[in-house]
Structures are given as structure tokens and as C-alpha cells.
Amino acid sequence: MDKTQLRQQYRKVLLGISPEERAAKSRLVCKNLVATEQFARAQTVMSYLSLPHEVDTADVILCAWQLSKKVAAPKISWQQRHMLPVEINTLDTGFSMNAGGVRNPVKGVPMPIEEIDMVITPGLVFDRTGSRLGKGGSYYDDFFKHKHLKAVKCGLAFEQQLIDDVPVDESDVPVNMLVTEKQVYYFNSEKG
């Protein structure tokens, strides 16, 4: 199956999860993530702002603030096709929304990339080597290639988004770890 077919299939899978099941599983995913050593060590966390069908990141962001961590969200420049980490202090205000429902910080202080300790990334599907398939814009893959980024790359997904093999090419960048409602998977020697 190619990337386009996989994207179509897993969009349907995600849309087929009821809001109640998604909320319950999201809480478990977030609980599993905040229990990791990688999250505990991170002073600055960059997290995606979830769409309604994705793992909800609100609990992770709120937990990070409670632990006095800095939180950044991606500010996406659609024209220049890149994203910039911007510090956020609330989930309630200061966001614009595009036609696809993506929340974008309107303002905020840009976060130096080298200060980010963990990047929490979405994906439509992941495999057991850390490869991920996003929506196709390459925003995260391009961001992960930044020469100053030393952060742990952490995917969040529901267990049914995990497959045996994601088709990849040379532009794709794998994550170091993946957190689902059932467990934490480590790739690329990210255990410690």
C-alpha cells in the first residue's frame, strides 16, 4: 500500500473512533507519556495542538505547565511551508484556525530550537521502527532535520495506528519513541 492509500485508510480509522473512546484513550496516552523519563527530564516541550480526531494533547500540555516546564506549539507559515516553535501559556486564546481545523498561535515568543528537549508529534500511522506517516506536508520531517534540534522526537498515537511497515523515502525522519494508550515503544536507542 502506498502513502496516499495509507493516509486515506487511517483517516477513516481515526474518524471511526467515537469521541468518548478517543477521550478515554487520549487520557491513557498522556498518562503513559508523562510517566516516561524523557518527559520528566524535558524542561521545554514542543507539542502539536490536536485536531478533533487525533490523540488529545491537552493533558500533556497542562501537566507540563504544572511541572513548570516551558511549552511551545508549532506556528505554521503556510506560504513559506515551515513551522516555528512559539511559546504558549494558554490553550484558550491566541490561536487562529485554518480551514482544516489546525490551531495556529497568533503571537508568542519564538522558542530557540536548541532549547527544546522533546517534540511531541502527530502522525496518521507509525510502525515498529519509528517511521511515521503524517498528513503529507513534511512540516515535521523538515523541522526534525534542523541542525540545532537535539530534542527527543516522540510520536503520540492510538494502538490501532501502529502497523508493521510504513513506506518511507529519504526525506522521512523517524521518531525516537512512540506512546500509545497501551505502552511506550522506543526506537533508535532512546531508552535512557
MOZILIN-V989265 format. One record per residue. RES is the residue in three letters. PSI is psi in degrees with one decimal (* if undefined). NEAR is the number of other ideal C-beta (glycine too) atoms within 12 Angstrom. D_FIRST is the distance of its C-alpha to the first C-alpha in whole Angstrom. Layout:
# MOZILIN-V989265
res->RES psi->PSI near->NEAR d_first->D_FIRST
res->RES psi->PSI near->NEAR d_first->D_FIRST
This chain:
# MOZILIN-V989265
res->MET psi->134.7 near->16 d_first->0
res->ASP psi->176.5 near->14 d_first->4
res->LYS psi->-41.7 near->26 d_first->7
res->THR psi->-45.2 near->15 d_first->8
res->GLN psi->-42.0 near->15 d_first->6
res->LEU psi->-42.9 near->30 d_first->6
res->ARG psi->-46.2 near->25 d_first->10
res->GLN psi->-45.7 near->19 d_first->11
res->GLN psi->-45.0 near->21 d_first->10
res->TYR psi->-19.9 near->33 d_first->12
res->ARG psi->-42.2 near->25 d_first->15
res->LYS psi->-40.8 near->17 d_first->15
res->VAL psi->-48.3 near->23 d_first->16
res->LEU psi->-41.7 near->31 d_first->18
res->LEU psi->-20.0 near->17 d_first->20
res->GLY psi->-6.7 near->16 d_first->20
res->ILE psi->128.8 near->27 d_first->22
res->SER psi->153.5 near->13 d_first->26
res->PRO psi->-37.3 near->15 d_first->28
res->GLU psi->-44.5 near->10 d_first->30
res->GLU psi->-41.1 near->20 d_first->28
res->ARG psi->-43.7 near->28 d_first->26
res->ALA psi->-44.3 near->23 d_first->30
res->ALA psi->-45.3 near->19 d_first->30
res->LYS psi->-37.2 near->31 d_first->27
res->SER psi->-41.2 near->34 d_first->28
res->ARG psi->-39.6 near->24 d_first->31
res->LEU psi->-40.9 near->28 d_first->30
res->VAL psi->-48.6 near->38 d_first->27
res->CYS psi->-39.9 near->32 d_first->30
res->LYS psi->-43.0 near->24 d_first->33
res->ASN psi->-39.5 near->31 d_first->31
res->LEU psi->-48.1 near->41 d_first->30
res->VAL psi->-14.3 near->34 d_first->34
res->ALA psi->-5.8 near->17 d_first->35
res->THR psi->153.0 near->32 d_first->33
res->GLU psi->-35.5 near->19 d_first->35
res->GLN psi->-42.5 near->30 d_first->33
res->PHE psi->-41.8 near->35 d_first->34
res->ALA psi->-39.8 near->18 d_first->38
res->ARG psi->-24.8 near->18 d_first->38
res->ALA psi->125.4 near->34 d_first->37
res->GLN psi->-29.6 near->21 d_first->39
res->THR psi->124.0 near->33 d_first->37
res->VAL psi->130.2 near->42 d_first->34
res->MET psi->127.0 near->45 d_first->31
res->SER psi->142.5 near->49 d_first->29
res->TYR psi->154.0 near->40 d_first->27
res->LEU psi->112.7 near->38 d_first->29
res->SER psi->144.7 near->31 d_first->26
res->LEU psi->162.1 near->24 d_first->25
res->PRO psi->-26.6 near->21 d_first->26
res->HIS psi->-3.8 near->29 d_first->23
res->GLU psi->170.3 near->38 d_first->22
res->VAL psi->126.1 near->46 d_first->24
res->ASP psi->122.0 near->34 d_first->28
res->THR psi->0.8 near->39 d_first->29
res->ALA psi->-43.3 near->30 d_first->33
res->ASP psi->-39.3 near->29 d_first->34
res->VAL psi->-44.2 near->40 d_first->33
res->ILE psi->-45.3 near->36 d_first->35
res->LEU psi->-41.4 near->23 d_first->38
res->CYS psi->-42.1 near->27 d_first->38
res->ALA psi->-45.1 near->34 d_first->38
res->TRP psi->-41.1 near->22 d_first->41
res->GLN psi->-29.4 near->12 d_first->43
res->LEU psi->13.7 near->19 d_first->42
res->SER psi->30.9 near->12 d_first->44
res->LYS psi->152.6 near->31 d_first->40
res->LYS psi->144.5 near->28 d_first->40
res->VAL psi->129.9 near->42 d_first->37
res->ALA psi->151.4 near->38 d_first->35
res->ALA psi->152.8 near->42 d_first->32
res->PRO psi->126.2 near->40 d_first->30
res->LYS psi->115.3 near->32 d_first->32
res->ILE psi->128.9 near->32 d_first->29
res->SER psi->103.9 near->19 d_first->31
res->TRP psi->-35.6 near->17 d_first->29
res->GLN psi->-44.0 near->6 d_first->31
res->GLN psi->-4.6 near->11 d_first->30
res->ARG psi->50.0 near->15 d_first->27
res->HIS psi->168.4 near->21 d_first->28
res->MET psi->148.0 near->35 d_first->29
res->LEU psi->130.3 near->28 d_first->32
res->PRO psi->128.2 near->39 d_first->33
res->VAL psi->131.1 near->31 d_first->36
res->GLU psi->135.6 near->30 d_first->38
res->ILE psi->152.0 near->38 d_first->38
res->ASN psi->3.8 near->21 d_first->41
res->THR psi->156.9 near->20 d_first->40
res->LEU psi->1.2 near->23 d_first->37
res->ASP psi->-35.6 near->12 d_first->39
res->THR psi->167.3 near->13 d_first->40
res->GLY psi->25.3 near->21 d_first->40
res->PHE psi->143.7 near->23 d_first->36
res->SER psi->165.2 near->18 d_first->35
res->MET psi->132.1 near->16 d_first->32
res->ASN psi->179.8 near->15 d_first->30
res->ALA psi->-28.4 near->8 d_first->28
res->GLY psi->0.5 near->17 d_first->25
res->GLY psi->6.4 near->16 d_first->27
res->VAL psi->125.0 near->26 d_first->27
res->ARG psi->133.5 near->31 d_first->31
res->ASN psi->126.5 near->27 d_first->32
res->PRO psi->132.2 near->34 d_first->35
res->VAL psi->-39.4 near->16 d_first->38
res->LYS psi->-177.9 near->18 d_first->40
res->GLY psi->158.5 near->24 d_first->41
res->VAL psi->125.2 near->19 d_first->41
res->PRO psi->137.9 near->21 d_first->39
res->MET psi->126.1 near->33 d_first->38
res->PRO psi->129.7 near->21 d_first->38
res->ILE psi->-36.8 near->26 d_first->35
res->GLU psi->-14.5 near->14 d_first->37
res->GLU psi->-12.2 near->25 d_first->38
res->ILE psi->127.8 near->37 d_first->35
res->ASP psi->-26.1 near->33 d_first->34
res->MET psi->133.8 near->42 d_first->31
res->VAL psi->117.3 near->43 d_first->28
res->ILE psi->116.7 near->51 d_first->26
res->THR psi->143.3 near->45 d_first->23
res->PRO psi->174.6 near->40 d_first->21
res->GLY psi->152.6 near->43 d_first->17
res->LEU psi->-35.9 near->40 d_first->14
res->VAL psi->146.2 near->37 d_first->13
res->PHE psi->158.5 near->41 d_first->14
res->ASP psi->-177.4 near->27 d_first->14
res->ARG psi->10.5 near->21 d_first->17
res->THR psi->-0.9 near->23 d_first->18
res->GLY psi->-1.3 near->31 d_first->18
res->SER psi->144.1 near->34 d_first->15
res->ARG psi->153.0 near->44 d_first->14
res->LEU psi->115.9 near->42 d_first->12
res->GLY psi->-154.3 near->38 d_first->15
res->LYS psi->-9.5 near->30 d_first->16
res->GLY psi->0.7 near->22 d_first->15
res->GLY psi->-12.5 near->24 d_first->19
res->SER psi->17.0 near->23 d_first->19
res->TYR psi->-47.4 near->32 d_first->23
res->TYR psi->-41.6 near->38 d_first->22
res->ASP psi->-44.2 near->31 d_first->21
res->ASP psi->-41.2 near->22 d_first->24
res->PHE psi->-41.7 near->33 d_first->26
res->PHE psi->-21.4 near->34 d_first->25
res->LYS psi->-2.7 near->18 d_first->26
res->HIS psi->131.6 near->24 d_first->30
res->LYS psi->-21.8 near->9 d_first->32
res->HIS psi->-4.5 near->15 d_first->34
res->LEU psi->120.4 near->29 d_first->32
res->LYS psi->7.4 near->19 d_first->32
res->ALA psi->153.8 near->37 d_first->31
res->VAL psi->130.2 near->38 d_first->29
res->LYS psi->113.5 near->40 d_first->25
res->CYS psi->118.4 near->49 d_first->25
res->GLY psi->147.6 near->48 d_first->22
res->LEU psi->134.5 near->48 d_first->22
res->ALA psi->162.6 near->49 d_first->20
res->PHE psi->152.1 near->36 d_first->20
res->GLU psi->-34.2 near->25 d_first->19
res->GLN psi->-3.6 near->23 d_first->17
res->GLN psi->3.0 near->40 d_first->15
res->LEU psi->122.2 near->32 d_first->15
res->ILE psi->174.2 near->25 d_first->12
res->ASP psi->-36.5 near->13 d_first->12
res->ASP psi->117.0 near->16 d_first->10
res->VAL psi->129.0 near->33 d_first->9
res->PRO psi->130.1 near->19 d_first->8
res->VAL psi->160.9 near->22 d_first->12
res->ASP psi->-176.8 near->13 d_first->14
res->GLU psi->-17.0 near->8 d_first->18
res->SER psi->-9.9 near->18 d_first->19
res->ASP psi->137.8 near->27 d_first->17
res->VAL psi->124.0 near->31 d_first->19
res->PRO psi->162.3 near->32 d_first->19
res->VAL psi->160.9 near->41 d_first->21
res->ASN psi->-26.5 near->35 d_first->24
res->MET psi->155.8 near->38 d_first->24
res->LEU psi->130.8 near->45 d_first->22
res->VAL psi->126.6 near->45 d_first->24
res->THR psi->-177.6 near->29 d_first->23
res->GLU psi->-16.0 near->29 d_first->26
res->LYS psi->-35.9 near->18 d_first->26
res->GLN psi->177.6 near->20 d_first->26
res->VAL psi->127.9 near->31 d_first->26
res->TYR psi->136.1 near->32 d_first->24
res->TYR psi->139.5 near->25 d_first->25
res->PHE psi->162.9 near->26 d_first->23
res->ASN psi->46.1 near->19 d_first->25
res->SER psi->48.5 near->11 d_first->28
res->GLU psi->12.2 near->25 d_first->29
res->LYS psi->-43.8 near->14 d_first->31
res->GLY psi->* near->11 d_first->34
